[in-house]
Amino acid sequence: MGFAIFSFIAVFALVASGGLLLFYREAMIQRISAVISPTTKHGTLRGTLEQTGYALGSMVERFERVVPKNQADISVVQQRLIRAGYRSDSAVNLFYGAKVLVPLILCLLAFTTGVGNYSPFFVYLTALGLGFLLPDFWLSNRISARQTRIRLGLPDVLDLVVICVEAGLSLDQAVARTADELNLAHPAICDELGIVVLEQRAGCPRADAWRHFAERTNIESVRNLVSVLVQSEKFGTSIAKTLRVHADTLRTQRRQKVEEQAAKTTVKLVFPLVLFIFPSLFLVTLGPAAITIMESFGKIFQ
């Protein structure tokens, strides 16, 4: 009897120990790792970089109060920042702070390098004007690059949406699955599709969510896609066939655009040929003849 009780207690202890090891294994690993290599969050390189970024961001935000602005200008800048992919609350303040900080940095560079000594008024005025416009140029470049990435990734996204719809998923589920699957290959357009999914989950109608997508991106192909989806939903046509045809149309348009750019190269090569290549050819071909003629005329007039 005593041996049976002892065996039961031993087996129970072993099972309980195994259960604790299974359920608390991750916590134990973290504790062991903390004991073996004790590092704090702020002591790591990533924490240091994050702290530096936060400090620089807060410093730049303080300069944004210097720039005079109204609510209409803030709305336009915020819309441009959203099109570039910057949706944080501090993005507008950072942008206006950069419009103050960049001119000061350029003036400081002109002063330290000695360039401002030649013509101080012109150099510093140019530095102030260029520094004030540089954030706008940079933001326009970011918007254009993001729009290009969205435009190039749209056919692949539509193909995967068609596959998901034909597999039995609804359009909303297909868009959500596509945004998860292609997040690494096409992060820009998947980010926008994720916002569409979130808006629909929040209660926004499907047509309005897709129209917001077109307004955020400001791309003609996306506007055409939204129009096709709204019409397909309105008239009850097959979404899979509609998206497949639209994806083929986008690829055809891309091919035609490449062919158009290739056809323009002959016209664009005229100016380099006339300015750089033809003078060199004339010099090589006519130079020896001109030297021979000059020598001949020199012998005649001696």
Secondary structure, 3 states (H helix, E strand, C coil): CHHHHHHHHHHHHHHHHHHHHHHCHHHHHHHHHHHHCCCCCCCCHHHHHHHHHHHHHHHHHHHHHHCCCCHHHHHHHHHHHHHHCCCCCCHHHHHHHHHHHHHHHHHHHHHHHCHHHCCHHHHHHHHHHHHHHHHHHHHHHHHHHHHHHHHHHHHHHHHHHHHHHHCCCCHHHHHHHHHHHCCCCCHHHHHHHHHHHHHHHCCCCHHHHHHHHHHHHCCHHHHHHHHHHHHHHHHCCCHHHHHHHHHHHHHHHHHHHHHHHHHHHHHHCHHHHHHHHHHHHHHHHHHHHHHHHHHHHHHHCC
